[in-house]
């Protein structure tokens, strides 16, 4: 975690200001260069006594590996573990103790006053559970690398990101965050699951990316802070997708854009078949879902996608195949087997999924007063949306 985050964060419970106590810091690769100041309201680097004047380049060298974020208003405490602040709601705090018991053992004197009796009893038991299938997925499949970012956020172009501050809602293993940074953005990547650990490792080489673990329904960010927000393939996995979209809009600055990519409800038979399959797979441990996904990908990619890729190179067959092949075969032909494998794990493991049509996605934007709407399909699989928060008159 960088001190820079303190300018953006607030308590997810009461929205009060927060402070940080660092237990362990390290040096990291700093920003290459910059103009102006990164922070808007406060300089936590100065507050920590590390400098008398704001020094953004020097600040970007410091990484808080372990520490504690405290709310000045309600007093709630949130640990920083492996460089990631963990702003999980009360009902999920026990998961943090279970997954990172060494942290709580190491800092028992500092952390015990903030834990319930049940939590204290379980500290030291070296067992870890995945919070969700996505935590397992994006650590197990962290190298998933489908280069489809610009397709998912159409009509946004690379130049849009330059010198802007963005929020990646549901960052997974962090590949989209990487791409936005490559286009010149400074990014905050957030996810509810343990995928933040994979995202942190992937994005640690750049000081332009920061990672936060939090819940979209209890966001720890101050309003009107981000120039853009995107959530790609995520909101439809929440318990209430329209509400989760609504929770993001207040974080946008006036004039800021918000982009989503949402599963389409058009393929009724396919969606029903997947629902039936999940009735079985969701009862299985993740390792068995992984092997089932591998088998499904072998059949899918081996019998359909790979032959299409090979035959498409044969003179005279390319145009014919282009005309008759299903959209999903043509889509996966752009990628390797690993992408198909990961997507099959995704299909068979998500516990919560919702599907929408274009009019419903448009209504999300209109209800929040967003303008310049661009709602379009990505084949029969999903809808993508873009809208801008009006400037204050």
Secondary structure as GFF3:
##gff-version 3
##sequence-region A 1 393
A	DSSP	three_ten_helix	3	7	.	.	.	ID=ss1
A	DSSP	beta_strand	18	27	.	.	.	ID=ss2
A	DSSP	alpha_helix	44	47	.	.	.	ID=ss3
A	DSSP	alpha_helix	56	59	.	.	.	ID=ss4
A	DSSP	beta_strand	62	71	.	.	.	ID=ss5
A	DSSP	beta_strand	77	81	.	.	.	ID=ss6
A	DSSP	beta_strand	84	87	.	.	.	ID=ss7
A	DSSP	three_ten_helix	90	92	.	.	.	ID=ss8
A	DSSP	alpha_helix	93	99	.	.	.	ID=ss9
A	DSSP	alpha_helix	101	106	.	.	.	ID=ss10
A	DSSP	alpha_helix	108	111	.	.	.	ID=ss11
A	DSSP	three_ten_helix	112	114	.	.	.	ID=ss12
A	DSSP	alpha_helix	117	122	.	.	.	ID=ss13
A	DSSP	alpha_helix	133	140	.	.	.	ID=ss14
A	DSSP	alpha_helix	149	152	.	.	.	ID=ss15
A	DSSP	three_ten_helix	158	161	.	.	.	ID=ss16
A	DSSP	beta_strand	165	169	.	.	.	ID=ss17
A	DSSP	alpha_helix	175	182	.	.	.	ID=ss18
A	DSSP	beta_strand	186	191	.	.	.	ID=ss19
A	DSSP	alpha_helix	195	203	.	.	.	ID=ss20
A	DSSP	beta_strand	209	214	.	.	.	ID=ss21
A	DSSP	beta_strand	226	232	.	.	.	ID=ss22
A	DSSP	three_ten_helix	235	237	.	.	.	ID=ss23
A	DSSP	alpha_helix	241	249	.	.	.	ID=ss24
A	DSSP	beta_strand	252	263	.	.	.	ID=ss25
A	DSSP	alpha_helix	268	281	.	.	.	ID=ss26
A	DSSP	alpha_helix	286	300	.	.	.	ID=ss27
A	DSSP	pi_helix	301	305	.	.	.	ID=ss28
A	DSSP	alpha_helix	306	311	.	.	.	ID=ss29
A	DSSP	alpha_helix	318	324	.	.	.	ID=ss30
A	DSSP	alpha_helix	327	332	.	.	.	ID=ss31
A	DSSP	alpha_helix	337	349	.	.	.	ID=ss32
A	DSSP	alpha_helix	358	367	.	.	.	ID=ss33
A	DSSP	beta_strand	370	378	.	.	.	ID=ss34
A	DSSP	beta_strand	382	389	.	.	.	ID=ss35
###
